Amino acid sequence: MENNKIAVGLDIGTTKIVAMIGRKNEYGKLEILGIGKAKSLGVKRGVVSNITQTIQSIQQAVEESESVSGQKIENVVVGIAGQHIRSLHHSDYITRSNADEVIDENDIENLVNQVHKLVMLPGEEIIHVLPQEFKVDSQADIKEPIGMYGGRLEANFHVVVGQVSSIRNIGRCVKSAGLDLSDITLEPLASASAVLSQEEKEAGVALIDIGGGTTDLAIFKDGIIRHTAVIPFGGNVITEDIKEGCSIIEKQAELLKIKFGSAWPGENKETEIVSIPGLRGREPKEITLKNLSKIIHARVQEIIEHVYLEIKNYGHETQKGKLIAGIVLTGGGSQLKHLRQLVEYITGMDARIGYPNEHLAGDSDEGLSSPSYATAVGLLMEGLENHSREDKEEQERQKQEENVEENVPELDPKPKTNKKSFFDKFTDGLKEFLDNAE
C-alpha cells in the first residue's frame, strides 16, 4: 500500500512551535499520528530573532511528536509569515513561437518563469507566483488555458514577496535542528487550505489568522487566491497592553486574557472584579473585568480595522469583488470571547470561527481541531499533497517507459514535463544555498 506515507508540518510561530505528523487514511482524510509543541522564544512578529533558541524549540517540538507517534521525523514542510511579507499584482505575457500548437504546461511555466525574473527591492525575493486569470489573444477571463490555441498568452499574477534573510534564517534553523526542508509555504495559504471550504473560496471569503505575533490575511474569490497580507501584530500586543494597563506580569496578563478576556466591553458589569496575587510580599491587585475588556477591545479593534482596510483595498466594496462568504477567523487569537460579534459589527460582514476539522479523520482528538492548529494542519496537508503528486509523476514515468518498450505510439508525443511548482524551484535554491553555507 503506497499511500501510508507520512508527512510533517512545522509551524514556527511567535508564541509556539508545533510539529504535526500525519498521513492520509483510506478515505483520503487526515489522520494525525502525533503532535508536539514547544514555547517559541526566539521568534518576534513571525521573524526569527534568536537562532539558537529557535533551534532548541524546534527540536523540542519534534522530539515530543516523535515520541507520541513513534515515527522518525526527517523532513518537514515549514510555513513562513512575518512582517516582511508583502504581495503585489503583476501582469505579463509571452508570445508563442508556434500558434498552431495548443497551449501546454510548458507555456505556462515559461510565463511564470518570466514573472520570477521581476526585479525586486534589494534583499527581497519572490516566494510565490500565483496565476489568477489568463488571457489568450484577446479573449479574457480564462481559468485554464491549457489545450487552447493562441499566439499570445497573458496572465494576471499574485506575487508574494519576502525578505531573503528572514527566509534563510528559517531554513537555517530547520537544518540545524537536524531536519530536511521539503517545502516552504506562505502561512496564510496553509491555514486557508485547512479551514476554508471550496464553496467559500468560490463565493469570496477573507481568512484572518490571528497569531501571537502577526495577523495573516488571505482573500479568495472565484476559487482563486486574490490577496495576501501579513499585519505585524497579533494576540501578543493585547497581552502587552493588559500587562502595561494593569501593571501586572506577562504570565498573569496572558491568563487574564484567556480566562476572563472579552472583546466586547458592554458585557461586564462594574462590579465584576478579579484579584491578582501581588509580587512577593505585595498586596494583591484588583482589576475590574470592565477595564480588562476595554483594554482588549481597543487593541482588537485596531487589528480588525487594519485587516478591514486590506479587505477594502482588495476591492470588497466593488460589485465584482464582493466577498459573499464574509470572514473566517482562525488562529489562537480567534478564541477570544465575543470576537466574532465585534468583527461583524466593525466590518458589516458575516463571520465564523474556522476550525481545521474539515479534512481530519472522524475519530481525531477534539484538541486537534482547535483554531490554533490551523496552520500546522495546513502545512501537513501540503506535505501529503506533495507526496501524492510525486507518486502520480512516478506512475506517469513508469507508464511512459512501458509504452516505449511496447513501441505504442503515444497520442501526446510531448513527454510530460516533470512540472515543478514555483515553490519547488525556490526551495531547491534555498537548499542549495544552505548546503553551500555550511
C-alpha positions as CSV (number, residue, x, y, z in Angstrom):
1,M,0.0,0.0,0.0
2,E,1.6,3.2,-1.2
3,N,-0.5,5.9,0.5
4,N,0.6,5.5,4.1
5,K,3.4,7.9,3.6
6,I,3.7,10.3,6.5
7,A,4.4,14.0,6.3
8,V,5.2,16.6,8.9
9,G,4.1,20.2,9.2
10,L,6.2,22.5,11.2
11,D,4.6,25.8,12.2
12,I,7.2,28.2,13.6
13,G,5.1,30.8,15.3
14,T,5.7,33.7,17.6
15,T,4.2,32.0,20.6
16,K,4.5,28.3,19.9
17,I,6.3,25.9,17.6
18,V,4.2,23.0,16.5
19,A,5.3,19.8,14.8
20,M,2.5,17.7,13.5
21,I,2.9,14.2,12.0
22,G,0.1,12.7,9.9
23,R,-0.9,10.6,6.9
24,K,-3.9,10.0,4.8
25,N,-6.3,7.2,5.8
26,E,-8.0,5.1,3.2
27,Y,-10.8,7.6,2.8
28,G,-8.3,10.4,2.0
29,K,-8.9,12.1,5.3
30,L,-6.1,13.3,7.5
31,E,-5.0,11.0,10.3
32,I,-2.8,12.8,12.8
33,L,-0.4,10.5,14.4
34,G,1.4,12.8,16.8
35,I,1.7,16.4,17.7
36,G,4.5,18.2,19.7
37,K,4.6,21.8,20.7
38,A,7.2,24.0,22.4
39,K,7.2,27.5,23.6
40,S,8.7,29.7,20.9
41,L,11.2,32.1,22.5
42,G,13.4,33.1,19.5
43,V,10.7,34.4,17.2
44,K,9.4,38.0,17.2
45,R,6.5,39.0,14.9
46,G,6.9,35.9,12.8
47,V,10.6,36.6,12.2
48,V,13.4,34.5,13.8
49,S,15.3,36.8,16.1
50,N,17.3,34.2,18.1
51,I,18.6,31.3,16.1
52,T,19.8,29.2,19.0
53,Q,16.6,29.3,20.9
54,T,14.5,28.7,17.8
55,I,16.6,25.6,17.0
56,Q,16.1,24.3,20.6
57,S,12.3,24.9,20.4
58,I,12.1,23.1,17.0
59,Q,14.0,20.1,18.4
60,Q,11.8,20.0,21.5
61,A,8.5,20.1,19.4
62,V,9.9,17.5,17.0
63,E,11.1,15.1,19.8
64,E,7.7,15.4,21.5
65,S,5.8,14.5,18.4
66,E,8.2,11.7,17.6
67,S,7.7,10.1,21.0
68,V,3.9,10.5,20.7
69,S,3.7,9.0,17.3
70,G,6.6,6.5,17.4
71,Q,7.7,7.8,13.9
72,K,11.0,9.3,13.0
73,I,10.9,12.8,11.5
74,E,13.3,13.5,8.7
75,N,11.8,16.2,6.5
76,V,9.2,18.9,7.2
77,V,7.1,21.5,5.4
78,V,7.6,24.9,7.0
79,G,5.4,27.9,7.0
80,I,6.6,31.4,6.5
81,A,4.9,34.6,7.7
82,G,6.2,37.7,9.4
83,Q,6.1,41.4,8.9
84,H,8.3,41.4,5.9
85,I,5.8,39.6,3.6
86,R,4.1,41.7,1.0
87,S,2.2,41.0,-2.1
88,L,1.8,42.7,-5.4
89,H,-0.1,42.3,-8.6
90,H,1.6,42.0,-11.9
91,S,0.5,41.0,-15.4
92,D,2.8,39.5,-18.0
93,Y,2.6,37.9,-21.4
94,I,4.6,35.6,-23.7
95,T,4.3,35.4,-27.5
96,R,4.3,31.8,-28.5
97,S,6.6,30.8,-31.4
98,N,4.1,28.3,-32.8
99,A,0.5,29.4,-32.6
100,D,-0.7,26.2,-34.4
101,E,0.1,24.1,-31.4
102,V,-2.2,24.1,-28.4
103,I,-1.0,25.8,-25.2
104,D,0.5,23.3,-22.8
105,E,2.1,23.3,-19.3
106,N,5.4,24.4,-20.7
107,D,3.9,27.7,-22.0
108,I,2.5,28.4,-18.5
109,E,5.8,27.5,-17.0
110,N,7.6,29.9,-19.3
111,L,5.2,32.7,-18.4
112,V,5.7,32.0,-14.7
113,N,9.5,31.9,-15.0
114,Q,9.3,35.3,-16.7
115,V,7.5,36.7,-13.7
116,H,10.2,35.2,-11.4
117,K,12.7,37.5,-13.2
118,L,10.9,40.6,-11.9
119,V,13.4,43.0,-10.3
120,M,12.7,43.2,-6.6
121,L,13.9,45.6,-3.9
122,P,17.4,44.7,-2.6
123,G,17.2,41.9,-0.2
124,E,13.7,40.7,-1.3
125,E,12.9,37.5,-3.1
126,I,9.7,36.2,-4.8
127,I,8.2,33.4,-2.7
128,H,5.1,32.6,-4.7
129,V,3.8,33.4,-8.2
130,L,0.1,32.6,-8.3
131,P,-1.6,32.9,-11.7
132,Q,-5.1,34.5,-11.5
133,E,-6.9,34.6,-14.8
134,F,-5.4,34.1,-18.2
135,K,-6.0,35.9,-21.5
136,V,-5.4,34.2,-24.8
137,D,-5.0,36.6,-27.7
138,S,-7.9,38.9,-27.0
139,Q,-10.1,36.5,-25.1
140,A,-10.1,37.4,-21.4
141,D,-11.1,35.7,-18.2
142,I,-9.8,32.2,-19.0
143,K,-9.4,30.0,-16.0
144,E,-7.5,27.1,-17.7
145,P,-5.7,28.0,-20.9
146,I,-4.2,24.5,-21.4
147,G,-5.4,22.9,-24.7
148,M,-6.4,26.2,-26.3
149,Y,-4.9,27.7,-29.5
150,G,-3.4,31.2,-29.4
151,G,-0.3,33.2,-30.2
152,R,-0.2,35.5,-27.1
153,L,-0.7,34.1,-23.6
154,E,-1.2,36.7,-20.9
155,A,-2.0,36.4,-17.2
156,N,-2.5,38.4,-14.1
157,F,-0.4,37.2,-11.2
158,H,-0.5,37.5,-7.5
159,V,3.1,37.7,-6.5
160,V,4.2,37.2,-2.8
161,V,7.5,38.7,-1.8
162,G,9.6,38.2,1.3
163,Q,12.9,39.1,2.8
164,V,15.7,36.7,1.7
165,S,17.4,36.9,5.1
166,S,14.3,36.0,7.1
167,I,13.5,33.1,4.8
168,R,17.1,31.8,5.0
169,N,17.1,32.1,8.8
170,I,14.1,29.9,9.0
171,G,15.8,27.4,6.6
172,R,18.9,27.6,8.7
173,C,17.1,26.8,12.0
174,V,15.3,23.8,10.5
175,K,18.5,22.4,9.0
176,S,20.4,23.0,12.3
177,A,17.7,21.1,14.1
178,G,18.7,18.1,12.1
179,L,15.7,18.2,9.7
180,D,15.4,18.5,5.9
181,L,13.2,21.1,4.4
182,S,10.9,19.6,1.9
183,D,8.8,22.7,1.2
184,I,8.2,26.2,2.3
185,T,4.7,27.7,2.2
186,L,3.1,31.0,3.0
187,E,1.3,30.5,6.3
188,P,-2.0,32.2,5.3
189,L,-2.2,29.8,2.4
190,A,-1.7,26.8,4.6
191,S,-4.3,28.0,7.1
192,A,-6.7,28.6,4.3
193,S,-6.4,25.1,3.0
194,A,-7.1,23.7,6.4
195,V,-10.2,25.7,7.3
196,L,-11.9,27.0,4.2
197,S,-14.4,25.0,2.1
198,Q,-14.3,25.1,-1.7
199,E,-17.7,26.9,-1.7
200,E,-16.4,29.7,0.4
201,K,-13.4,30.2,-1.8
202,E,-15.7,30.4,-4.8
203,A,-18.2,32.8,-3.2
204,G,-15.4,35.1,-1.9
205,V,-14.0,34.9,1.6
206,A,-11.4,36.6,3.8
207,L,-9.4,34.3,6.1
208,I,-8.0,36.1,9.1
209,D,-5.5,34.1,11.1
210,I,-4.7,35.9,14.3
211,G,-1.5,34.5,15.7
212,G,0.6,35.6,18.6
213,G,2.9,37.9,16.7
214,T,1.2,38.5,13.4
215,T,-2.2,38.5,11.8
216,D,-2.3,36.9,8.4
217,L,-4.9,37.6,5.8
218,A,-5.8,35.6,2.7
219,I,-8.6,36.6,0.3
220,F,-10.2,34.2,-2.1
221,K,-12.7,34.8,-4.8
222,D,-13.9,32.5,-7.7
223,G,-11.7,29.8,-6.1
224,I,-8.5,31.8,-6.7
225,I,-6.3,33.5,-4.1
226,R,-6.6,37.2,-4.7
227,H,-4.8,39.0,-2.0
228,T,-2.4,38.1,0.9
229,A,-1.1,40.3,3.7
230,V,0.7,40.0,7.0
231,I,-0.1,42.6,9.6
232,P,2.7,42.8,12.2
233,F,0.7,42.4,15.3
234,G,-1.5,39.8,16.9
235,G,-2.5,38.4,20.3
236,N,0.7,39.4,22.0
237,V,0.0,43.1,21.7
238,I,-3.2,42.6,23.6
239,T,-1.3,40.8,26.4
240,E,1.3,43.5,26.4
241,D,-1.4,46.2,26.8
242,I,-3.1,44.3,29.7
243,K,0.3,44.0,31.3
244,E,1.0,47.7,31.0
245,G,-2.5,48.9,31.7
246,C,-2.9,46.8,34.9
247,S,0.7,46.8,36.0
248,I,1.0,43.0,36.2
249,I,3.5,40.5,34.9
250,E,3.1,38.9,31.4
251,K,2.1,35.5,32.6
252,Q,-0.8,36.9,34.6
253,A,-1.8,39.1,31.7
254,E,-1.9,36.2,29.4
255,L,-4.0,34.1,31.8
256,L,-6.4,37.1,32.4
257,K,-6.9,37.4,28.7
258,I,-7.6,33.8,28.1
259,K,-9.8,33.2,31.2
260,F,-11.7,36.5,31.6
261,G,-11.0,38.4,28.4
262,S,-13.8,39.6,26.1
263,A,-13.6,41.8,23.1
264,W,-17.0,43.4,23.9
265,P,-16.8,45.9,26.8
266,G,-20.6,46.2,27.3
267,E,-20.6,42.6,28.5
268,N,-19.2,43.1,32.0
269,K,-20.7,44.9,34.9
270,E,-18.7,47.4,37.0
271,T,-18.9,45.0,40.0
272,E,-17.1,42.1,38.4
273,I,-13.6,42.1,39.9
274,V,-10.6,39.7,39.6
275,S,-8.0,39.7,42.3
276,I,-4.4,39.0,41.2
277,P,-1.8,37.9,43.7
278,G,0.9,40.6,44.1
279,L,4.6,40.0,43.6
280,R,6.4,38.7,46.6
281,G,5.1,40.4,49.8
282,R,3.0,42.9,47.9
283,E,-0.7,43.5,48.1
284,P,-2.9,41.7,45.6
285,K,-4.2,43.8,42.7
286,E,-7.9,44.1,42.0
287,I,-8.9,44.5,38.3
288,T,-12.4,45.1,37.1
289,L,-13.4,43.0,34.1
290,K,-14.9,46.1,32.6
291,N,-11.5,47.7,32.4
292,L,-9.9,44.5,31.2
293,S,-12.3,44.2,28.3
294,K,-11.9,47.9,27.5
295,I,-8.2,47.4,27.0
296,I,-8.7,44.3,24.9
297,H,-11.4,45.9,22.9
298,A,-9.2,48.9,21.9
299,R,-6.4,46.6,20.7
300,V,-8.7,44.1,18.9
301,Q,-10.5,46.9,17.2
302,E,-7.2,48.2,15.9
303,I,-6.2,44.8,14.5
304,I,-9.6,44.3,12.8
305,E,-9.5,47.8,11.3
306,H,-6.1,47.2,9.8
307,V,-7.4,43.9,8.3
308,Y,-10.6,45.6,7.1
309,L,-8.5,48.2,5.3
310,E,-6.7,45.4,3.4
311,I,-10.0,43.8,2.5
312,K,-11.3,47.2,1.2
313,N,-8.0,47.7,-0.7
314,Y,-8.5,44.4,-2.4
315,G,-11.9,45.7,-3.6
316,H,-14.5,44.1,-1.4
317,E,-16.8,47.1,-2.0
318,T,-16.9,46.6,-5.7
319,Q,-19.7,44.5,-7.3
320,K,-17.1,42.1,-8.8
321,G,-15.0,41.7,-5.7
322,K,-17.7,41.3,-3.1
323,L,-16.8,38.6,-0.6
324,I,-20.1,36.8,-0.2
325,A,-18.9,34.3,2.4
326,G,-17.6,37.1,4.6
327,I,-14.8,36.4,7.0
328,V,-13.4,33.3,8.6
329,L,-11.4,33.8,11.8
330,T,-8.8,31.3,12.9
331,G,-5.5,31.1,14.8
332,G,-5.1,31.2,18.6
333,G,-6.3,34.8,18.8
334,S,-9.7,33.8,17.3
335,Q,-10.7,32.1,20.5
336,L,-11.2,35.4,22.3
337,K,-14.8,35.7,23.6
338,H,-17.2,37.9,21.5
339,L,-14.5,38.4,18.9
340,R,-16.8,37.2,16.1
341,Q,-19.5,39.7,17.1
342,L,-17.0,42.6,17.2
343,V,-15.7,41.7,13.7
344,E,-19.2,41.5,12.3
345,Y,-20.0,44.9,14.0
346,I,-16.9,46.6,12.6
347,T,-16.9,45.2,9.1
348,G,-20.6,44.6,8.5
349,M,-19.6,41.2,7.0
350,D,-20.7,37.7,8.2
351,A,-18.0,36.0,10.3
352,R,-17.4,32.5,11.6
353,I,-14.6,30.8,13.6
354,G,-12.6,28.4,11.4
355,Y,-11.8,25.0,12.9
356,P,-9.3,22.9,10.9
357,N,-11.6,19.8,11.1
358,E,-12.9,19.7,7.5
359,H,-10.1,17.3,6.4
360,L,-9.4,15.5,9.7
361,A,-10.4,11.9,10.1
362,G,-13.6,11.4,12.1
363,D,-12.0,9.9,15.2
364,S,-9.4,12.7,15.6
365,D,-8.8,14.2,19.0
366,E,-11.0,17.2,19.8
367,G,-8.0,19.3,20.7
368,L,-6.5,19.0,17.3
369,S,-9.3,20.9,15.7
370,S,-8.5,24.0,17.7
371,P,-8.1,27.1,15.6
372,S,-4.5,27.5,17.0
373,Y,-3.5,24.4,15.0
374,A,-4.9,25.6,11.6
375,T,-1.5,26.5,10.2
376,A,0.1,23.2,11.3
377,V,-2.8,21.2,9.8
378,G,-2.5,23.1,6.5
379,L,1.3,22.6,6.3
380,L,0.8,18.9,7.0
381,M,-1.8,18.8,4.1
382,E,0.7,20.5,1.8
383,G,3.3,17.8,2.7
384,L,0.9,15.0,1.9
385,E,-0.2,16.7,-1.4
386,N,3.5,16.8,-2.4
387,H,3.7,13.0,-1.7
388,S,0.7,12.2,-3.8
389,R,2.0,14.5,-6.6
390,E,5.3,12.7,-6.6
391,D,3.5,9.3,-6.7
392,K,1.5,10.4,-9.7
393,E,4.6,11.5,-11.5
394,E,6.3,8.3,-10.7
395,Q,3.3,6.3,-12.2
396,E,3.3,8.6,-15.3
397,R,7.0,7.9,-15.8
398,Q,6.6,4.1,-15.4
399,K,3.7,4.2,-17.9
400,Q,5.9,6.1,-20.4
401,E,8.7,3.6,-20.0
402,E,6.3,0.7,-20.6
403,N,4.9,2.5,-23.7
404,V,8.3,3.0,-25.1
405,E,9.1,-0.7,-24.6
406,E,5.9,-1.8,-26.3
407,N,6.5,0.8,-29.0
408,V,3.0,2.1,-28.7
409,P,2.7,5.4,-30.5
410,E,1.6,7.9,-27.9
411,L,-1.3,10.2,-28.5
412,D,0.6,13.0,-27.0
413,P,4.2,12.9,-28.4
414,K,5.5,15.5,-26.0
415,P,6.8,13.9,-22.8
416,K,5.1,15.1,-19.8
417,T,7.4,17.6,-18.2
418,N,8.0,17.0,-14.6
419,K,6.1,20.1,-13.6
420,K,7.9,21.7,-10.7
421,S,5.8,24.0,-8.7
422,F,7.2,27.5,-8.5
423,F,7.9,26.8,-4.9
424,D,10.0,23.7,-5.6
425,K,12.4,25.8,-7.6
426,F,12.5,28.3,-4.8
427,T,13.0,25.6,-2.2
428,D,15.7,23.9,-4.3
429,G,17.5,27.3,-4.5
430,L,17.2,27.7,-0.7
431,K,18.5,24.1,-0.1
432,E,21.5,24.7,-2.4
433,F,22.2,28.0,-0.6
434,L,22.1,26.3,2.8
435,D,24.3,23.4,1.7
436,N,26.9,25.9,0.4
437,A,26.7,28.0,3.6
438,E,28.0,25.2,5.7
